[in-house]
Amino acid sequence: VVLASAWITQQVGLSMALGAFLAGMMLAETEYRHQVEAAVRPFRELLLGLFFISVGMLLDLRLLFERFEIVMVLLGLLVVGKMLLGATIARMFVPNNFRAVRTGIVLAGGGEFGVALLTILLQRGDLLPPLYGQPLLVALVLSMLASPLLIRYNRTIARRLLGERGPPTTDQQREADFASELARQCRDNRAVDSSRQQ
């Protein structure tokens, strides 16, 4: 099914990968999806490694240095745009802005499907000129490289963006905050007692 779908999409002038993707989506909705998943599992890690190697080969370091400003602007627009879109949509389903912004940050990096679509557009040539497509592809690959950092530090980034201060992370910080709060309450109580005595 996958090979036939890939062949059909190639015959109509589209990518073989698109046909395989559509066939995979179709098979995932059938009653045989667990059997297909079990049969494919041994190849998944191999193909995943191959995919990321091919993505790494798309990163043109020469273009990155030659058109550094354009690539960085595109990277910023991509990450910030996806973050805002994700946070806006997530805000409808979560109770506060903090969770929405964290969701947006986690989703801010580029994805494999974006790389596949952009590669198809670049191969066609007439839909997206290489002058703009290649820097966009480099920015997309860089956003994929930044994704693990965005995911790991999403809480800290969200707090900085919203100007919030989170709870202390270590026992020493919690003890210091508790001691300072206790000292402030004692000072306030003494001030109240002295005002009553006067």
Secondary structure, 3 states (H helix, E strand, C coil): CHHHHHHHHHHCCCCHHHHHHHHHHHHHCCCCHHHHHHHHHHHHHHHHHHHHHHHHHHCCHHHHHHCHHHHHHHHHHHHHHHHHHHHHHHHCCCCCHHHHHHHHHHCCCCCHHHHHHHHHHHHHCCCCCHHHHHHHHHHHHHHHHHHHHHHHCHHHHHHHHHCCCCCCCCHHHHHHHHHHHHHHHHHHHHHHHHHHHC
